[in-house]
């Protein structure tokens, strides 16, 4: 571990990283959740796209490649010691992004994100700044929200789901979204705490070695898996009830159906959480985000 970290630190700063290594650092696969949530926000607004195509495109860029990409760069820079244990082939611990280039990329991405947010309007700018502040606070001292299995997933769930949803609705409306939209996005943010907890299963050994108190470490893998399932399901149950009360019956039925499918998949996860967490992230989380879209379509008046 020491060799990997030291070689990264001592690598010459002039060794500029290759574009493919920078792209790997920004982890395009992680951009999908906030971009999907942004789309849900845009749909939930009920507003048309006339004259707002560029704002929507800019918002998708902001939610995914920019703010989310920034968070990945920040996380990998401040987690390079952990990654030297868990995933030594990543760009920074492997030395492919040498010296302090990881930090410089994170700073450059932060500035670009703030500029794009400003161009999209004051509310989006403020939301973008909040997202960037949480991205840095999640990984960087003195906050390092990620060291807690409670605050870390909460911050990620809020930024990936709630803040991105809020940004999508705001871009479309140019104003604050309806109260119902704010309530639903908040609930899906809470449920996303479970998704982030499941994501922590892949790094249990490294977290133990470096003192990160993720829920799989503090609660055990079985307890954390049960908590994740209960959190995701509980949020959706409340969403279903509210949609029904508000008169979005079809939307409530669809969310109920995808929740039932999640319940059917949960026993396999709970039998062996460490082995099947990646599988459930593919199956259960997909169903979860489909329910988000169904809720957004109802709120937007499309179904």
C-alpha positions as CSV (number, residue, x, y, z in Angstrom):
1,X,0.0,0.0,0.0
2,X,2.8,2.4,1.0
3,X,4.5,1.9,-2.3
4,X,1.4,2.7,-4.3
5,X,0.6,5.9,-2.5
6,X,4.2,7.1,-2.3
7,X,4.8,6.5,-6.0
8,X,1.7,8.5,-6.8
9,X,2.8,11.4,-4.6
10,X,6.3,11.5,-5.9
11,X,5.4,11.2,-9.6
12,X,6.4,14.3,-11.6
13,X,3.6,16.9,-11.9
14,X,4.5,17.4,-15.5
15,X,3.3,13.9,-16.3
16,X,-0.1,15.0,-17.6
17,X,-2.8,12.3,-17.4
18,X,-4.2,10.8,-20.6
19,X,-7.8,11.7,-21.5
20,X,-8.9,8.1,-21.1
21,X,-7.5,8.1,-17.5
22,X,-9.3,11.3,-16.7
23,X,-12.5,9.9,-18.0
24,X,-12.0,6.8,-15.9
25,X,-11.4,9.1,-12.9
26,X,-14.8,10.8,-13.5
27,X,-16.5,7.4,-13.7
28,X,-19.2,7.9,-16.4
29,X,-21.1,4.9,-15.1
30,X,-22.0,6.9,-11.9
31,X,-23.5,9.8,-13.9
32,X,-26.7,7.8,-14.7
33,X,-28.5,8.2,-11.3
34,X,-28.3,12.0,-11.1
35,X,-29.1,12.3,-14.8
36,X,-32.1,10.0,-14.4
37,X,-33.2,12.0,-11.4
38,X,-32.8,15.2,-13.4
39,X,-35.1,13.8,-16.1
40,X,-37.6,12.8,-13.4
41,X,-37.5,16.4,-12.1
42,X,-38.1,17.8,-15.6
43,X,-41.0,15.4,-16.2
44,X,-42.6,16.1,-12.8
45,X,-42.7,19.8,-13.6
46,X,-45.4,19.3,-16.2
47,X,-43.8,22.0,-18.3
48,X,-43.2,21.7,-22.1
49,X,-39.8,21.8,-23.7
50,X,-40.6,24.7,-26.1
51,X,-37.6,27.0,-26.0
52,X,-35.9,25.2,-23.1
53,X,-33.9,22.5,-25.0
54,X,-30.6,24.2,-24.2
55,X,-31.5,24.6,-20.6
56,X,-32.4,20.9,-20.3
57,X,-29.2,19.8,-22.1
58,X,-27.2,22.1,-19.8
59,X,-28.9,20.7,-16.8
60,X,-28.2,17.1,-17.8
61,X,-24.6,18.0,-18.3
62,X,-24.5,19.7,-14.9
63,X,-26.1,16.9,-13.0
64,X,-24.1,14.1,-14.6
65,X,-20.6,14.7,-16.1
66,X,-20.0,18.0,-14.1
67,X,-21.2,17.8,-10.5
68,X,-21.2,14.0,-10.3
69,X,-17.9,13.8,-12.2
70,X,-16.5,16.3,-9.8
71,X,-17.6,14.3,-6.8
72,X,-15.9,11.2,-8.2
73,X,-12.6,13.1,-8.7
74,X,-12.8,14.6,-5.2
75,X,-13.6,11.2,-3.7
76,X,-10.7,9.4,-5.5
77,X,-8.2,12.0,-4.5
78,X,-9.0,12.0,-0.8
79,X,-9.6,8.2,-0.9
80,X,-6.4,7.3,-2.7
81,X,-5.0,5.5,0.4
82,X,-8.2,3.4,0.8
83,X,-8.2,2.7,-3.0
84,X,-4.6,1.4,-2.7
85,X,-6.1,-1.4,-0.6
86,X,-9.5,-1.9,-2.3
87,X,-8.9,-1.0,-5.9
88,X,-5.2,-0.3,-6.6
89,X,-5.7,-0.3,-10.3
90,X,-7.7,3.0,-10.2
91,X,-6.1,6.0,-12.0
92,X,-4.6,7.7,-8.9
93,X,-3.2,4.8,-6.8
94,X,-1.9,3.1,-9.9
95,X,0.0,6.3,-10.8
96,X,-1.7,6.8,-14.2
97,X,-2.9,10.2,-12.8
98,X,0.3,11.2,-11.1
99,X,1.4,13.9,-8.6
100,X,-1.4,16.3,-7.6
101,X,-3.2,16.0,-10.9
102,X,-6.2,14.3,-9.2
103,X,-6.7,17.4,-7.1
104,X,-6.2,19.8,-10.0
105,X,-8.9,17.9,-12.0
106,X,-11.3,18.1,-9.1
107,X,-10.7,21.9,-8.8
108,X,-11.1,22.5,-12.5
109,X,-14.3,20.5,-12.6
110,X,-15.7,22.5,-9.7
111,X,-15.1,25.8,-11.5
112,X,-16.7,24.6,-14.7
113,X,-19.7,23.2,-12.8
114,X,-20.3,26.5,-11.1
115,X,-20.1,28.4,-14.3
116,X,-22.6,26.2,-16.1
117,X,-24.9,26.4,-13.1
118,X,-24.7,30.2,-13.2
119,X,-25.7,30.2,-16.9
120,X,-28.8,28.1,-16.1
121,X,-30.2,30.6,-13.7
122,X,-30.0,31.6,-10.0
123,X,-31.9,28.7,-8.5
124,X,-29.9,26.1,-10.5
125,X,-26.7,28.0,-9.6
126,X,-27.5,27.7,-5.9
127,X,-28.5,24.0,-6.2
128,X,-25.2,23.4,-8.1
129,X,-23.2,25.1,-5.3
130,X,-24.9,23.0,-2.7
131,X,-24.2,19.9,-4.7
132,X,-20.5,20.9,-5.1
133,X,-20.1,21.8,-1.4
134,X,-21.5,18.4,-0.4
135,X,-19.3,16.6,-3.0
136,X,-16.2,18.1,-1.3
137,X,-17.6,17.7,2.2
138,X,-18.3,14.0,1.5
139,X,-14.7,13.1,1.0
140,X,-12.5,16.0,2.1
141,X,-11.4,16.9,5.7
142,X,-12.5,18.2,8.0
143,X,-16.1,16.9,7.3
144,X,-15.5,13.6,5.4
145,X,-19.2,12.7,5.7
146,X,-18.4,9.4,4.1
147,X,-16.6,8.2,7.3
148,X,-20.1,7.7,8.8
149,X,-22.5,5.1,7.5
150,X,-25.3,7.5,8.4
151,X,-24.3,10.8,7.0
152,X,-22.3,9.6,4.0
153,X,-25.2,7.7,2.3
154,X,-27.6,10.5,3.3
155,X,-25.5,13.1,1.5
156,X,-25.1,11.0,-1.6
157,X,-28.8,10.2,-1.7
158,X,-29.7,13.8,-1.3
159,X,-27.4,15.0,-4.1
160,X,-27.8,12.2,-6.6
161,X,-31.6,11.9,-6.3
162,X,-33.2,14.9,-4.5
163,X,-31.0,17.8,-5.7
164,X,-30.8,16.5,-9.2
165,X,-34.6,16.1,-9.3
166,X,-35.0,19.6,-7.9
167,X,-32.6,21.0,-10.6
168,X,-34.6,19.3,-13.4
169,X,-37.9,20.7,-12.2
170,X,-36.4,24.2,-11.6
171,X,-34.8,24.3,-15.1
172,X,-38.1,23.6,-16.7
173,X,-40.1,26.0,-14.5
174,X,-37.6,28.8,-13.8
175,X,-39.1,28.7,-10.3
176,X,-39.6,26.5,-7.3
177,X,-41.5,23.3,-8.1
178,X,-44.8,22.4,-6.5
179,X,-45.0,21.2,-2.9
180,X,-46.0,17.7,-4.0
181,X,-42.9,17.5,-6.1
182,X,-40.7,18.6,-3.2
183,X,-42.2,16.0,-0.9
184,X,-41.7,13.1,-3.4
185,X,-38.1,14.0,-4.3
186,X,-37.3,14.2,-0.5
187,X,-38.8,10.8,0.0
188,X,-36.9,9.2,-2.8
189,X,-33.7,10.9,-1.4
190,X,-34.3,9.2,1.9
191,X,-34.9,5.8,0.2
192,X,-31.6,6.3,-1.7
193,X,-29.8,6.0,1.6
194,X,-30.5,2.3,1.2
195,X,-29.0,2.2,-2.3
196,X,-25.8,3.9,-1.0
197,X,-25.6,1.4,1.9
198,X,-25.7,-1.5,-0.6
199,X,-22.9,0.2,-2.6
200,X,-20.7,0.1,0.5
201,X,-20.7,-3.8,0.5
202,X,-17.9,-3.8,-2.1
203,X,-15.4,-2.1,0.2
204,X,-16.0,-3.7,3.6
205,X,-12.4,-4.9,4.1
206,X,-10.8,-1.6,3.1
207,X,-13.3,0.4,5.2
208,X,-12.4,-1.8,8.3
209,X,-8.7,-1.3,7.7
210,X,-8.9,2.5,7.4
211,X,-11.5,3.2,10.0
212,X,-14.5,4.1,7.8
213,X,-17.7,3.3,9.7
214,X,-19.9,2.3,6.9
215,X,-23.1,0.5,7.9
216,X,-21.9,-2.9,6.6
217,X,-18.9,-2.4,9.0
218,X,-20.9,-1.2,12.1
219,X,-24.1,-3.2,11.7
220,X,-22.7,-6.3,9.9
221,X,-23.5,-7.2,6.4
222,X,-26.8,-8.9,7.3
223,X,-28.1,-6.0,9.4
224,X,-27.0,-3.4,6.9
225,X,-28.8,-5.3,4.1
226,X,-32.0,-5.5,6.1
227,X,-31.7,-1.8,6.9
228,X,-31.1,-0.9,3.2
229,X,-34.2,-2.9,2.1
230,X,-36.4,-1.4,4.8
231,X,-35.2,2.2,4.0
232,X,-35.9,1.8,0.2
233,X,-39.2,0.1,0.7
234,X,-40.4,2.5,3.4
235,X,-39.9,5.6,1.3
236,X,-41.8,4.0,-1.6
237,X,-44.7,3.0,0.6
238,X,-45.2,6.6,1.7
239,X,-44.8,7.8,-1.9
240,X,-47.5,5.3,-3.0
241,X,-49.9,6.5,-0.3
242,X,-49.4,10.1,-1.1
243,X,-49.8,9.6,-4.8
244,X,-53.1,7.8,-4.1
245,X,-54.3,10.6,-1.8
246,X,-53.4,13.3,-4.4
247,X,-55.4,11.5,-7.0
248,X,-52.5,10.1,-9.1
249,X,-54.0,6.6,-9.0
250,X,-52.2,5.0,-12.0
251,X,-48.9,6.4,-10.9
252,X,-49.5,4.9,-7.4
253,X,-50.3,1.5,-8.9
254,X,-47.2,1.5,-11.0
255,X,-44.9,2.4,-8.1
256,X,-46.7,-0.3,-6.1
257,X,-46.0,-2.9,-8.8
258,X,-42.3,-2.1,-8.9
259,X,-42.1,-2.2,-5.1
260,X,-43.8,-5.6,-5.2
261,X,-41.1,-6.8,-7.6
262,X,-38.4,-5.5,-5.3
263,X,-40.0,-7.4,-2.4
264,X,-39.7,-10.6,-4.6
265,X,-36.0,-9.9,-5.2
266,X,-35.1,-9.1,-1.6
267,X,-34.9,-12.6,-0.1
268,X,-32.1,-13.5,-2.5
269,X,-30.1,-10.5,-1.3
270,X,-30.7,-11.2,2.3
271,X,-29.5,-14.8,2.0
272,X,-26.0,-13.6,1.2
273,X,-25.8,-9.8,1.2
274,X,-22.1,-9.6,0.3
275,X,-22.4,-11.8,-2.7
276,X,-25.7,-10.6,-4.0
277,X,-25.5,-6.8,-3.3
278,X,-24.1,-6.1,-6.8
279,X,-27.0,-8.3,-8.2
280,X,-29.6,-6.4,-6.2
281,X,-28.0,-3.1,-7.3
282,X,-28.8,-4.1,-10.9
283,X,-32.3,-5.5,-10.2
284,X,-33.7,-3.8,-7.2
285,X,-32.3,-0.4,-7.8
286,X,-33.5,-0.5,-11.5
287,X,-37.0,-1.1,-10.2
288,X,-36.6,1.7,-7.7
289,X,-35.7,4.3,-10.3
290,X,-38.4,3.1,-12.6
291,X,-40.8,3.9,-9.8
292,X,-39.3,7.4,-9.6
293,X,-40.2,8.0,-13.2
294,X,-43.7,6.7,-12.7
295,X,-44.1,9.1,-9.8
296,X,-42.8,11.9,-11.8
297,X,-45.1,11.1,-14.7
298,X,-48.0,11.3,-12.4
299,X,-47.0,14.6,-10.8
300,X,-46.4,16.1,-14.2
301,X,-49.9,15.1,-15.3
302,X,-48.8,12.6,-18.0
303,X,-50.5,9.6,-16.5
